[in-house]
Structures are given as structure tokens and as C-alpha cells.
Amino acid sequence: MGLHLAEIAQAVAPGAHAVLPLDQAGWHTTKKRAVPANITRLSLLARSPDLNPVENLRQFLRDNWLGNHIFKSYADILDHCCDAWNTLIDRPWRIMCIGHRDWAHVF
């Protein structure tokens, strides 16, 4: 998680600040984790996956490429997951649409 936060902090424009919505997993909420100065963690309500855009992305992947499928091996699972992810990241407009929230906007 520390490396992930560092990567996000590096991508934030100079002088800007990022708000990072996170579920309440222990590794997201621990006070032991150093958080870069240009990031604020925003804890989502417990048991509310509909507030977490990542959950919508996971569901989209399952619905479109990974669900209702019998995999032959671990390597087959990995190949299908990589193909699904690469297909999705080639469609940034789709990711923005899936993760969009009417109530979340820049002030």
C-alpha cells in the first residue's frame, strides 16, 4: 500500500491535492501507514461497495469477460484476467463511465 500511495502522490499535479476513497480494509485504515502530504484518505462507509468505483470495475470485468467461465488452470485464469484488464484499460472512456458518480465533482 505504501508503494501504491507513493505512485499516486507522484502522479498528482504540482500544487494539487488528491482525495483517495478507500474501503475500510485494515491496510487502508492503519495509522501506521505514512500518507504523502498531497493525499487525503477518505474512508467509505462499511458494507457499501456501491460507493467504491473499483467494485464497479470488478463487476464489469466479471460481467463482460470473466464470469460464467470454466478455467483450465491457474495460468488460464491469469491469461483471461490479463486479457480482460488490458482490454479495459484500452477503453479509458469506459472506465470513466463506470466510475463516474454524479455527486463527486471538482469544486
N, C-alpha and C positions, 0 to 999 in steps of 0.2 A: 504494500500500500504506500510506503514511503517513496518508492521509485515512481509510482503512478502519480502521486501528488507533485513530485519534482518535475515530471514531464508536463503535467498540466500547467504548473507555475511558469515553466519556460515558454509555453505557448500563449500565455496571456500577454496582450499588448502592453508595452511600457505605459505606466500611468493608469492602467485599467485594473479592475479587481474582478475575480471570478467567484461566483457562488456555486458551490458544488452540492447538489441534492444527493443525499445518501440514505439508504435504509439503515435500520438500527442493528446491523450485524456488529458483533463485538469489535472487529478490526476497524470498523468505521467510527465507532464512538469512543474508543480508548483515549484517555487523556495523555497517555504515554507517547502518542504519535506526534511528532513535530509537524506542524502545518505551516507551509510557506506564508509569508506576510501578505501576499496578494491573493490568497484563497480564504474563503469563509465556508466552513461546512454547514450545511442546512440539513438537519435530521428530519426525515419524513416520519409521518405517524406510523406507529407499529401496525402491522397487518393491513397495509394499504398499498398493495402492489400497483394499483391503478394510478398512483401518484408518481411512480418511478418509471420514467420513459424507457429505461433499459429492459424492464419487464415486458413492455410492449414490443420491443425489438426481438426479444427471445420468443415471444408468442408468434410474431410474424415469421421468424425463421422456422419454427415448428409447423405453422400452418402451411407454409409455401414450399419448404424443401426438406424438412427433417421429420415431420410427423407421419404416422401410419406407414412406417418403413421397417423392413427387417434387414438388419445389417449382418454381414457375413463374419465380420471380425472387428477387432478394435481398430485396425488400420482402415477398414472400410468406413467406420464411424468417423474417424479423423478426416478421411478424404472428403466425405459428404459434408461435414461441418466446415471444413476449409473452403470447399466449393461454394457452399451457401453464404458464408461470410464474405468471400471475395465478390460474389455476385451482388450482395447487398451493398458493400462499400463502393461499388462501381455506380451506384444509384444514390448519390447524396440527397437528391430531392425526395426520395422515398424515405430516407432516414429522418429528414426534417419533418416530413408529413406525419410519420409515425410518432415522433417525439414531441410534436407541437402541442402546446397547451394554451388555450385562449387566455387563461388567467396569468400566464407567465410572459412578461414583456419587459422591455428596457424602459426605464423611466427617464 
